[in-house]
């Protein structure tokens, strides 16, 4: 049973990383289209960081028994 939890945790983290990369890429693309002079790398990492803040917020919420 513990192995199943570990597999689910690894898949969940992988999903969060993939989602973070996709959201960050979308954020960078929007910024590049609106103002080409802006640094899109900074916005890429900002979008990725926002995803990880969402991860931390989800981990803080605990189910009551």
PQR file with spaces between the fields and no chain letter, atoms N, CA, C, O and H, PARSE charges and radii, in Angstrom:
ATOM       1  N    UNK     1       0.823   -1.194    0.000 -0.4000 1.5000
ATOM       2  CA   UNK     1       0.000    0.000    0.000 -0.0000 2.0000
ATOM       3  C    UNK     1       0.873    1.267    0.000  0.5500 1.7000
ATOM       4  O    UNK     1       0.534    2.268   -0.632 -0.5500 1.4000
ATOM       5  N    UNK     2       1.991    1.200    0.715 -0.4000 1.5000
ATOM       6  CA   UNK     2       2.879    2.357    0.758 -0.0000 2.0000
ATOM       7  C    UNK     2       3.477    2.616   -0.626  0.5500 1.7000
ATOM       8  O    UNK     2       3.668    3.766   -1.021 -0.5500 1.4000
ATOM       9  H    UNK     2       2.265    0.387    1.228  0.4000 1.0000
ATOM      10  N    UNK     3       3.769    1.544   -1.353 -0.4000 1.5000
ATOM      11  CA   UNK     3       4.312    1.711   -2.706 -0.0000 2.0000
ATOM      12  C    UNK     3       3.320    2.444   -3.612  0.5500 1.7000
ATOM      13  O    UNK     3       3.716    3.247   -4.457 -0.5500 1.4000
ATOM      14  H    UNK     3       3.614    0.610   -1.032  0.4000 1.0000
ATOM      15  N    UNK     4       2.036    2.163   -3.429 -0.4000 1.5000
ATOM      16  CA   UNK     4       1.009    2.842   -4.218 -0.0000 2.0000
ATOM      17  C    UNK     4       0.983    4.339   -3.894  0.5500 1.7000
ATOM      18  O    UNK     4       0.830    5.168   -4.792 -0.5500 1.4000
ATOM      19  H    UNK     4       1.714    1.510   -2.743  0.4000 1.0000
ATOM      20  N    UNK     5       1.131    4.682   -2.614 -0.4000 1.5000
ATOM      21  CA   UNK     5       1.184    6.092   -2.227 -0.0000 2.0000
ATOM      22  C    UNK     5       2.402    6.788   -2.813  0.5500 1.7000
ATOM      23  O    UNK     5       2.320    7.936   -3.249 -0.5500 1.4000
ATOM      24  H    UNK     5       1.254    4.009   -1.885  0.4000 1.0000
ATOM      25  N    UNK     6       3.522    6.096   -2.822 -0.4000 1.5000
ATOM      26  CA   UNK     6       4.749    6.677   -3.382 -0.0000 2.0000
ATOM      27  C    UNK     6       4.594    6.900   -4.886  0.5500 1.7000
ATOM      28  O    UNK     6       4.992    7.943   -5.405 -0.5500 1.4000
ATOM      29  H    UNK     6       3.589    5.164   -2.468  0.4000 1.0000
ATOM      30  N    UNK     7       4.018    5.926   -5.581 -0.4000 1.5000
ATOM      31  CA   UNK     7       3.794    6.065   -7.025 -0.0000 2.0000
ATOM      32  C    UNK     7       2.848    7.230   -7.308  0.5500 1.7000
ATOM      33  O    UNK     7       3.087    8.024   -8.218 -0.5500 1.4000
ATOM      34  H    UNK     7       3.695    5.079   -5.159  0.4000 1.0000
ATOM      35  N    UNK     8       1.776    7.325   -6.526 -0.4000 1.5000
ATOM      36  CA   UNK     8       0.828    8.434   -6.714 -0.0000 2.0000
ATOM      37  C    UNK     8       1.488    9.775   -6.426  0.5500 1.7000
ATOM      38  O    UNK     8       1.226   10.753   -7.125 -0.5500 1.4000
ATOM      39  H    UNK     8       1.582    6.680   -5.787  0.4000 1.0000
ATOM      40  N    UNK     9       2.340    9.835   -5.406 -0.4000 1.5000
ATOM      41  CA   UNK     9       3.029   11.083   -5.085 -0.0000 2.0000
ATOM      42  C    UNK     9       3.976   11.488   -6.205  0.5500 1.7000
ATOM      43  O    UNK     9       4.038   12.660   -6.575 -0.5500 1.4000
ATOM      44  H    UNK     9       2.553    9.041   -4.838  0.4000 1.0000
ATOM      45  N    UNK    10       4.709   10.530   -6.744 -0.4000 1.5000
ATOM      46  CA   UNK    10       5.640   10.831   -7.845 -0.0000 2.0000
ATOM      47  C    UNK    10       4.867   11.286   -9.083  0.5500 1.7000
ATOM      48  O    UNK    10       5.264   12.242   -9.750 -0.5500 1.4000
ATOM      49  H    UNK    10       4.659    9.577   -6.443  0.4000 1.0000
ATOM      50  N    UNK    11       3.777   10.610   -9.384 -0.4000 1.5000
ATOM      51  CA   UNK    11       2.953   11.025  -10.533 -0.0000 2.0000
ATOM      52  C    UNK    11       2.355   12.409  -10.306  0.5500 1.7000
ATOM      53  O    UNK    11       2.281   13.214  -11.235 -0.5500 1.4000
ATOM      54  H    UNK    11       3.454    9.834   -8.842  0.4000 1.0000
ATOM      55  N    UNK    12       1.931   12.687   -9.082 -0.4000 1.5000
ATOM      56  CA   UNK    12       1.383   14.006   -8.773 -0.0000 2.0000
ATOM      57  C    UNK    12       2.414   15.108   -8.937  0.5500 1.7000
ATOM      58  O    UNK    12       2.122   16.163   -9.499 -0.5500 1.4000
ATOM      59  H    UNK    12       1.991   12.033   -8.328  0.4000 1.0000
ATOM      60  N    UNK    13       3.626   14.860   -8.442 -0.4000 1.5000
ATOM      61  CA   UNK    13       4.685   15.861   -8.585 -0.0000 2.0000
ATOM      62  C    UNK    13       5.040   16.050  -10.052  0.5500 1.7000
ATOM      63  O    UNK    13       5.254   17.178  -10.496 -0.5500 1.4000
ATOM      64  H    UNK    13       3.864   14.003   -7.985  0.4000 1.0000
ATOM      65  N    UNK    14       5.105   14.968  -10.803 -0.4000 1.5000
ATOM      66  CA   UNK    14       5.398   15.075  -12.242 -0.0000 2.0000
ATOM      67  C    UNK    14       4.307   15.872  -12.955  0.5500 1.7000
ATOM      68  O    UNK    14       4.596   16.673  -13.844 -0.5500 1.4000
ATOM      69  H    UNK    14       4.932   14.051  -10.442  0.4000 1.0000
ATOM      70  N    UNK    15       3.061   15.649  -12.563 -0.4000 1.5000
ATOM      71  CA   UNK    15       1.950   16.393  -13.158 -0.0000 2.0000
ATOM      72  C    UNK    15       2.048   17.876  -12.825  0.5500 1.7000
ATOM      73  O    UNK    15       1.804   18.724  -13.683 -0.5500 1.4000
ATOM      74  H    UNK    15       2.826   14.999  -11.841  0.4000 1.0000
ATOM      75  N    UNK    16       2.402   18.192  -11.581 -0.4000 1.5000
ATOM      76  CA   UNK    16       2.572   19.598  -11.204 -0.0000 2.0000
ATOM      77  C    UNK    16       3.710   20.247  -11.980  0.5500 1.7000
ATOM      78  O    UNK    16       3.595   21.404  -12.384 -0.5500 1.4000
ATOM      79  H    UNK    16       2.600   17.503  -10.884  0.4000 1.0000
ATOM      80  N    UNK    17       4.799   19.528  -12.193 -0.4000 1.5000
ATOM      81  CA   UNK    17       5.917   20.086  -12.953 -0.0000 2.0000
ATOM      82  C    UNK    17       5.502   20.345  -14.399  0.5500 1.7000
ATOM      83  O    UNK    17       5.800   21.403  -14.953 -0.5500 1.4000
ATOM      84  H    UNK    17       4.892   18.588  -11.864  0.4000 1.0000
ATOM      85  N    UNK    18       4.819   19.384  -15.004 -0.4000 1.5000
ATOM      86  CA   UNK    18       4.352   19.557  -16.389 -0.0000 2.0000
ATOM      87  C    UNK    18       3.366   20.714  -16.494  0.5500 1.7000
ATOM      88  O    UNK    18       3.433   21.514  -17.428 -0.5500 1.4000
ATOM      89  H    UNK    18       4.578   18.524  -14.553  0.4000 1.0000
ATOM      90  N    UNK    19       2.457   20.797  -15.539 -0.4000 1.5000
ATOM      91  CA   UNK    19       1.489   21.899  -15.532 -0.0000 2.0000
ATOM      92  C    UNK    19       2.196   23.230  -15.357  0.5500 1.7000
ATOM      93  O    UNK    19       1.846   24.217  -16.004 -0.5500 1.4000
ATOM      94  H    UNK    19       2.402   20.148  -14.781  0.4000 1.0000
ATOM      95  N    UNK    20       3.192   23.258  -14.480 -0.4000 1.5000
ATOM      96  CA   UNK    20       3.963   24.478  -14.273 -0.0000 2.0000
ATOM      97  C    UNK    20       4.677   24.922  -15.528  0.5500 1.7000
ATOM      98  O    UNK    20       4.701   26.111  -15.848 -0.5500 1.4000
ATOM      99  H    UNK    20       3.477   22.456  -13.954  0.4000 1.0000
ATOM     100  N    UNK    21       5.257   23.978  -16.236 -0.4000 1.5000
ATOM     101  CA   UNK    21       5.952   24.316  -17.477 -0.0000 2.0000
ATOM     102  C    UNK    21       4.995   24.836  -18.536  0.5500 1.7000
ATOM     103  O    UNK    21       5.304   25.795  -19.243 -0.5500 1.4000
ATOM     104  H    UNK    21       5.237   23.013  -15.976  0.4000 1.0000
ATOM     105  N    UNK    22       3.829   24.203  -18.647 -0.4000 1.5000
ATOM     106  CA   UNK    22       2.845   24.643  -19.642 -0.0000 2.0000
ATOM     107  C    UNK    22       2.319   26.035  -19.285  0.5500 1.7000
ATOM     108  O    UNK    22       2.239   26.909  -20.148 -0.5500 1.4000
ATOM     109  H    UNK    22       3.578   23.424  -18.073  0.4000 1.0000
ATOM     110  N    UNK    23       1.960   26.241  -18.012 -0.4000 1.5000
ATOM     111  CA   UNK    23       1.448   27.560  -17.596 -0.0000 2.0000
ATOM     112  C    UNK    23       2.509   28.638  -17.754  0.5500 1.7000
ATOM     113  O    UNK    23       2.210   29.755  -18.178 -0.5500 1.4000
ATOM     114  H    UNK    23       2.025   25.531  -17.311  0.4000 1.0000
ATOM     115  N    UNK    24       3.740   28.305  -17.416 -0.4000 1.5000
ATOM     116  CA   UNK    24       4.817   29.278  -17.559 -0.0000 2.0000
ATOM     117  C    UNK    24       5.043   29.625  -19.021  0.5500 1.7000
ATOM     118  O    UNK    24       5.285   30.784  -19.356 -0.5500 1.4000
ATOM     119  H    UNK    24       3.983   27.398  -17.072  0.4000 1.0000
ATOM     120  N    UNK    25       4.964   28.629  -19.890 -0.4000 1.5000
ATOM     121  CA   UNK    25       5.151   28.882  -21.322 -0.0000 2.0000
ATOM     122  C    UNK    25       4.028   29.760  -21.871  0.5500 1.7000
ATOM     123  O    UNK    25       4.273   30.658  -22.676 -0.5500 1.4000
ATOM     124  H    UNK    25       4.767   27.688  -19.618  0.4000 1.0000
ATOM     125  N    UNK    26       2.805   29.499  -21.439 -0.4000 1.5000
ATOM     126  CA   UNK    26       1.666   30.325  -21.875 -0.0000 2.0000
ATOM     127  C    UNK    26       1.841   31.753  -21.383  0.5500 1.7000
ATOM     128  O    UNK    26       1.604   32.706  -22.125 -0.5500 1.4000
ATOM     129  H    UNK    26       2.606   28.768  -20.785  0.4000 1.0000
ATOM     130  N    UNK    27       2.261   31.898  -20.121 -0.4000 1.5000
ATOM     131  CA   UNK    27       2.487   33.229  -19.557 -0.0000 2.0000
ATOM     132  C    UNK    27       3.558   33.978  -20.345  0.5500 1.7000
ATOM     133  O    UNK    27       3.389   35.156  -20.661 -0.5500 1.4000
ATOM     134  H    UNK    27       2.454   31.123  -19.518  0.4000 1.0000
ATOM     135  N    UNK    28       4.653   33.302  -20.661 -0.4000 1.5000
ATOM     136  CA   UNK    28       5.732   33.937  -21.421 -0.0000 2.0000
ATOM     137  C    UNK    28       5.278   34.309  -22.828  0.5500 1.7000
ATOM     138  O    UNK    28       5.670   35.355  -23.346 -0.5500 1.4000
ATOM     139  H    UNK    28       4.791   32.346  -20.404  0.4000 1.0000
ATOM     140  N    UNK    29       4.456   33.466  -23.452 -0.4000 1.5000
ATOM     141  CA   UNK    29       3.963   33.746  -24.800 -0.0000 2.0000
ATOM     142  C    UNK    29       3.044   34.960  -24.803  0.5500 1.7000
ATOM     143  O    UNK    29       3.122   35.802  -25.698 -0.5500 1.4000
ATOM     144  H    UNK    29       4.138   32.616  -23.031  0.4000 1.0000
ATOM     145  N    UNK    30       2.178   35.047  -23.806 -0.4000 1.5000
ATOM     146  CA   UNK    30       1.273   36.203  -23.712 -0.0000 2.0000
ATOM     147  C    UNK    30       2.065   37.485  -23.536  0.5500 1.7000
ATOM     148  O    UNK    30       1.780   38.493  -24.182 -0.5500 1.4000
ATOM     149  H    UNK    30       2.115   34.363  -23.079  0.4000 1.0000
ATOM     150  N    UNK    31       3.063   37.444  -22.657 -0.4000 1.5000
ATOM     151  CA   UNK    31       3.880   38.638  -22.424 -0.0000 2.0000
ATOM     152  C    UNK    31       4.645   39.018  -23.684  0.5500 1.7000
ATOM     153  O    UNK    31       4.741   40.201  -24.013 -0.5500 1.4000
ATOM     154  H    UNK    31       3.294   36.625  -22.132  0.4000 1.0000
ATOM     155  N    UNK    32       5.192   38.032  -24.396 -0.4000 1.5000
ATOM     156  CA   UNK    32       5.958   38.323  -25.620 -0.0000 2.0000
ATOM     157  C    UNK    32       5.062   38.941  -26.683  0.5500 1.7000
ATOM     158  O    UNK    32       5.492   39.833  -27.415 -0.5500 1.4000
ATOM     159  H    UNK    32       5.115   37.071  -24.128  0.4000 1.0000
ATOM     160  N    UNK    33       3.806   38.469  -26.776 -0.4000 1.5000
ATOM     161  CA   UNK    33       2.892   39.019  -27.776 -0.0000 2.0000
ATOM     162  C    UNK    33       2.472   40.440  -27.428  0.5500 1.7000
ATOM     163  O    UNK    33       2.282   41.270  -28.317 -0.5500 1.4000
ATOM     164  H    UNK    33       3.457   37.744  -26.182  0.4000 1.0000
ATOM     165  N    UNK    34       2.328   40.724  -26.136 -0.4000 1.5000
ATOM     166  CA   UNK    34       1.881   42.061  -25.741 -0.0000 2.0000
ATOM     167  C    UNK    34       3.001   43.098  -25.828  0.5500 1.7000
ATOM     168  O    UNK    34       2.787   44.220  -26.288 -0.5500 1.4000
ATOM     169  H    UNK    34       2.484   40.050  -25.414  0.4000 1.0000
ATOM     170  N    UNK    35       4.191   42.712  -25.382 -0.4000 1.5000
ATOM     171  CA   UNK    35       5.311   43.648  -25.406 -0.0000 2.0000
ATOM     172  C    UNK    35       6.594   42.871  -25.672  0.5500 1.7000
ATOM     173  O    UNK    35       7.153   42.267  -24.756 -0.5500 1.4000
ATOM     174  H    UNK    35       4.365   41.801  -25.008  0.4000 1.0000
ATOM     175  N    UNK    36       7.067   42.879  -26.918 -0.4000 1.5000
ATOM     176  CA   UNK    36       8.256   42.086  -27.268 -0.0000 2.0000
ATOM     177  C    UNK    36       9.533   42.526  -26.545  0.5500 1.7000
ATOM     178  O    UNK    36      10.499   41.765  -26.489 -0.5500 1.4000
ATOM     179  H    UNK    36       6.613   43.369  -27.662  0.4000 1.0000
ATOM     180  N    UNK    37       9.549   43.741  -25.992 -0.4000 1.5000
ATOM     181  CA   UNK    37      10.749   44.229  -25.319 -0.0000 2.0000
ATOM     182  C    UNK    37      10.907   43.652  -23.910  0.5500 1.7000
ATOM     183  O    UNK    37      11.989   43.739  -23.329 -0.5500 1.4000
ATOM     184  H    UNK    37       8.764   44.359  -26.037  0.4000 1.0000
ATOM     185  N    UNK    38       9.855   43.070  -23.358 -0.4000 1.5000
ATOM     186  CA   UNK    38       9.928   42.533  -21.995 -0.0000 2.0000
ATOM     187  C    UNK    38      10.706   41.221  -21.974  0.5500 1.7000
ATOM     188  O    UNK    38      10.782   40.507  -22.973 -0.5500 1.4000
ATOM     189  H    UNK    38       8.976   42.999  -23.830  0.4000 1.0000
ATOM     190  N    UNK    39      11.277   40.926  -20.821 -0.4000 1.5000
ATOM     191  CA   UNK    39      12.065   39.709  -20.646 -0.0000 2.0000
ATOM     192  C    UNK    39      11.120   38.530  -20.422  0.5500 1.7000
ATOM     193  O    UNK    39      10.523   38.404  -19.353 -0.5500 1.4000
ATOM     194  H    UNK    39      11.215   41.506  -20.009  0.4000 1.0000
ATOM     195  N    UNK    40      10.986   37.677  -21.419 -0.4000 1.5000
ATOM     196  CA   UNK    40      10.036   36.564  -21.305 -0.0000 2.0000
ATOM     197  C    UNK    40      10.559   35.451  -20.412  0.5500 1.7000
ATOM     198  O    UNK    40       9.769   34.666  -19.889 -0.5500 1.4000
ATOM     199  H    UNK    40      11.471   37.780  -22.288  0.4000 1.0000
ATOM     200  N    UNK    41      11.866   35.364  -20.224 -0.4000 1.5000
ATOM     201  CA   UNK    41      12.420   34.345  -19.331 -0.0000 2.0000
ATOM     202  C    UNK    41      11.969   34.603  -17.896  0.5500 1.7000
ATOM     203  O    UNK    41      11.630   33.670  -17.168 -0.5500 1.4000
ATOM     204  H    UNK    41      12.508   36.003  -20.648  0.4000 1.0000
ATOM     205  N    UNK    42      11.967   35.873  -17.495 -0.4000 1.5000
ATOM     206  CA   UNK    42      11.509   36.235  -16.156 -0.0000 2.0000
ATOM     207  C    UNK    42      10.045   35.827  -15.972  0.5500 1.7000
ATOM     208  O    UNK    42       9.673   35.299  -14.924 -0.5500 1.4000
ATOM     209  H    UNK    42      12.243   36.631  -18.086  0.4000 1.0000
ATOM     210  N    UNK    43       9.235   36.068  -16.972 -0.4000 1.5000
ATOM     211  CA   UNK    43       7.824   35.721  -16.871 -0.0000 2.0000
ATOM     212  C    UNK    43       7.615   34.218  -16.910  0.5500 1.7000
ATOM     213  O    UNK    43       6.669   33.721  -16.299 -0.5500 1.4000
ATOM     214  H    UNK    43       9.537   36.497  -17.823  0.4000 1.0000
ATOM     215  N    UNK    44       8.468   33.478  -17.609 -0.4000 1.5000
ATOM     216  CA   UNK    44       8.400   32.023  -17.605 -0.0000 2.0000
ATOM     217  C    UNK    44       8.585   31.502  -16.181  0.5500 1.7000
ATOM     218  O    UNK    44       7.803   30.681  -15.701 -0.5500 1.4000
ATOM     219  H    UNK    44       9.237   33.882  -18.106  0.4000 1.0000
ATOM     220  N    UNK    45       9.629   31.989  -15.518 -0.4000 1.5000
ATOM     221  CA   UNK    45       9.883   31.522  -14.153 -0.0000 2.0000
ATOM     222  C    UNK    45       8.821   32.015  -13.184  0.5500 1.7000
ATOM     223  O    UNK    45       8.528   31.335  -12.200 -0.5500 1.4000
ATOM     224  H    UNK    45      10.264   32.656  -15.909  0.4000 1.0000
ATOM     225  N    UNK    46       8.238   33.179  -13.436 -0.4000 1.5000
ATOM     226  CA   UNK    46       7.143   33.673  -12.597 -0.0000 2.0000
ATOM     227  C    UNK    46       5.933   32.743  -12.691  0.5500 1.7000
ATOM     228  O    UNK    46       5.324   32.410  -11.674 -0.5500 1.4000
ATOM     229  H    UNK    46       8.476   33.732  -14.235  0.4000 1.0000
ATOM     230  N    UNK    47       5.588   32.325  -13.905 -0.4000 1.5000
ATOM     231  CA   UNK    47       4.470   31.390  -14.072 -0.0000 2.0000
ATOM     232  C    UNK    47       4.753   30.048  -13.431  0.5500 1.7000
ATOM     233  O    UNK    47       3.860   29.438  -12.843 -0.5500 1.4000
ATOM     234  H    UNK    47       6.083   32.595  -14.731  0.4000 1.0000
ATOM     235  N    UNK    48       5.991   29.581  -13.540 -0.4000 1.5000
ATOM     236  CA   UNK    48       6.380   28.313  -12.921 -0.0000 2.0000
ATOM     237  C    UNK    48       6.319   28.423  -11.404  0.5500 1.7000
ATOM     238  O    UNK    48       5.868   27.498  -10.728 -0.5500 1.4000
ATOM     239  H    UNK    48       6.716   30.076  -14.018  0.4000 1.0000
ATOM     240  N    UNK    49       6.772   29.555  -10.867 -0.4000 1.5000
ATOM     241  CA   UNK    49       6.740   29.777   -9.419 -0.0000 2.0000
ATOM     242  C    UNK    49       5.308   29.842   -8.898  0.5500 1.7000
ATOM     243  O    UNK    49       5.021   29.338   -7.812 -0.5500 1.4000
ATOM     244  H    UNK    49       7.138   30.306  -11.416  0.4000 1.0000
ATOM     245  N    UNK    50       4.413   30.457   -9.659 -0.4000 1.5000
ATOM     246  CA   UNK    50       3.001   30.525   -9.244 -0.0000 2.0000
ATOM     247  C    UNK    50       2.396   29.130   -9.130  0.5500 1.7000
ATOM     248  O    UNK    50       1.580   28.879   -8.244 -0.5500 1.4000
ATOM     249  H    UNK    50       4.647   30.867  -10.541  0.4000 1.0000
ATOM     250  N    UNK    51       2.786   28.232  -10.012 -0.4000 1.5000
ATOM     251  CA   UNK    51       2.287   26.864   -9.926 -0.0000 2.0000
ATOM     252  C    UNK    51       2.771   26.198   -8.646  0.5500 1.7000
ATOM     253  O    UNK    51       2.004   25.497   -7.986 -0.5500 1.4000
ATOM     254  H    UNK    51       3.449   28.437  -10.732  0.4000 1.0000
ATOM     255  N    UNK    52       4.023   26.407   -8.291 -0.4000 1.5000
ATOM     256  CA   UNK    52       4.549   25.781   -7.073 -0.0000 2.0000
ATOM     257  C    UNK    52       3.968   26.410   -5.814  0.5500 1.7000
ATOM     258  O    UNK    52       3.842   25.737   -4.792 -0.5500 1.4000
ATOM     259  H    UNK    52       4.646   26.976   -8.828  0.4000 1.0000
ATOM     260  N    UNK    53       3.614   27.684   -5.872 -0.4000 1.5000
ATOM     261  CA   UNK    53       2.915   28.301   -4.737 -0.0000 2.0000
ATOM     262  C    UNK    53       1.552   27.639   -4.582  0.5500 1.7000
ATOM     263  O    UNK    53       1.100   27.404   -3.462 -0.5500 1.4000
ATOM     264  H    UNK    53       3.716   28.231   -6.703  0.4000 1.0000
ATOM     265  N    UNK    54       0.895   27.339   -5.699 -0.4000 1.5000
ATOM     266  CA   UNK    54      -0.383   26.630   -5.648 -0.0000 2.0000
ATOM     267  C    UNK    54      -0.208   25.238   -5.054  0.5500 1.7000
ATOM     268  O    UNK    54      -1.070   24.772   -4.309 -0.5500 1.4000
ATOM     269  H    UNK    54       1.263   27.530   -6.609  0.4000 1.0000
ATOM     270  N    UNK    55       0.896   24.571   -5.373 -0.4000 1.5000
ATOM     271  CA   UNK    55       1.185   23.254   -4.807 -0.0000 2.0000
ATOM     272  C    UNK    55       1.319   23.362   -3.288  0.5500 1.7000
ATOM     273  O    UNK    55       0.733   22.569   -2.551 -0.5500 1.4000
ATOM     274  H    UNK    55       1.596   24.950   -5.978  0.4000 1.0000
ATOM     275  N    UNK    56       2.080   24.332   -2.832 -0.4000 1.5000
ATOM     276  CA   UNK    56       2.262   24.493   -1.394 -0.0000 2.0000
ATOM     277  C    UNK    56       0.949   24.814   -0.687  0.5500 1.7000
ATOM     278  O    UNK    56       0.693   24.333    0.417 -0.5500 1.4000
ATOM     279  H    UNK    56       2.556   24.976   -3.431  0.4000 1.0000
ATOM     280  N    UNK    57       0.127   25.626   -1.330 -0.4000 1.5000
ATOM     281  CA   UNK    57      -1.183   25.945   -0.736 -0.0000 2.0000
ATOM     282  C    UNK    57      -2.058   24.697   -0.645  0.5500 1.7000
ATOM     283  O    UNK    57      -2.807   24.535    0.319 -0.5500 1.4000
ATOM     284  H    UNK    57       0.335   26.017   -2.227  0.4000 1.0000
ATOM     285  N    UNK    58      -1.970   23.824   -1.630 -0.4000 1.5000
ATOM     286  CA   UNK    58      -2.772   22.590   -1.580 -0.0000 2.0000
ATOM     287  C    UNK    58      -2.265   21.659   -0.499  0.5500 1.7000
ATOM     288  O    UNK    58      -3.053   20.969    0.146 -0.5500 1.4000
ATOM     289  H    UNK    58      -1.362   23.955   -2.413  0.4000 1.0000
ATOM     290  N    UNK    59      -0.954   21.632   -0.293 -0.4000 1.5000
ATOM     291  CA   UNK    59      -0.408   20.758    0.738 -0.0000 2.0000
ATOM     292  C    UNK    59      -0.721   21.255    2.143  0.5500 1.7000
ATOM     293  O    UNK    59      -0.757   20.469    3.090 -0.5500 1.4000
ATOM     294  H    UNK    59      -0.313   22.194   -0.817  0.4000 1.0000
ATOM     295  N    UNK    60      -0.949   22.557    2.279 -0.4000 1.5000
ATOM     296  CA   UNK    60      -1.268   23.102    3.599 -0.0000 2.0000
ATOM     297  C    UNK    60      -2.670   22.674    4.032  0.5500 1.7000
ATOM     298  O    UNK    60      -2.913   22.427    5.214 -0.5500 1.4000
ATOM     299  H    UNK    60      -0.920   23.196    1.510  0.4000 1.0000
ATOM     300  N    UNK    61      -3.582   22.589    3.079 -0.4000 1.5000
ATOM     301  CA   UNK    61      -4.958   22.194    3.396 -0.0000 2.0000
ATOM     302  C    UNK    61      -4.946   20.705    3.707  0.5500 1.7000
ATOM     303  O    UNK    61      -4.537   19.888    2.883 -0.5500 1.4000
ATOM     304  H    UNK    61      -3.385   22.790    2.119  0.4000 1.0000
ATOM     305  N    UNK    62      -5.400   20.366    4.902 -0.4000 1.5000
ATOM     306  CA   UNK    62      -5.392   18.947    5.301 -0.0000 2.0000
ATOM     307  C    UNK    62      -6.814   18.474    5.532  0.5500 1.7000
ATOM     308  O    UNK    62      -7.684   19.234    5.957 -0.5500 1.4000
ATOM     309  H    UNK    62      -5.733   21.029    5.571  0.4000 1.0000
ATOM     310  N    UNK    63      -7.019   17.242    5.249 -0.4000 1.5000
ATOM     311  CA   UNK    63      -8.325   16.643    5.471 -0.0000 2.0000
ATOM     312  C    UNK    63      -8.482   16.289    6.940  0.5500 1.7000
ATOM     313  O    UNK    63      -7.596   15.691    7.550 -0.5500 1.4000
ATOM     314  H    UNK    63      -6.312   16.625    4.904  0.4000 1.0000
ATOM     315  N    UNK    64      -9.620   16.666    7.494 -0.4000 1.5000
ATOM     316  CA   UNK    64      -9.869   16.340    8.898 -0.0000 2.0000
ATOM     317  C    UNK    64     -10.420   14.934    9.017  0.5500 1.7000
ATOM     318  O    UNK    64     -11.245   14.512    8.207 -0.5500 1.4000
ATOM     319  H    UNK    64     -10.340   17.151    6.998  0.4000 1.0000
ATOM     320  N    UNK    65      -9.967   14.213   10.020 -0.4000 1.5000
ATOM     321  CA   UNK    65     -10.393   12.834   10.228 -0.0000 2.0000
ATOM     322  C    UNK    65     -11.555   12.778   11.175  0.5500 1.7000
ATOM     323  O    UNK    65     -12.055   11.694   11.474 -0.5500 1.4000
ATOM     324  H    UNK    65      -9.297   14.556   10.679  0.4000 1.0000
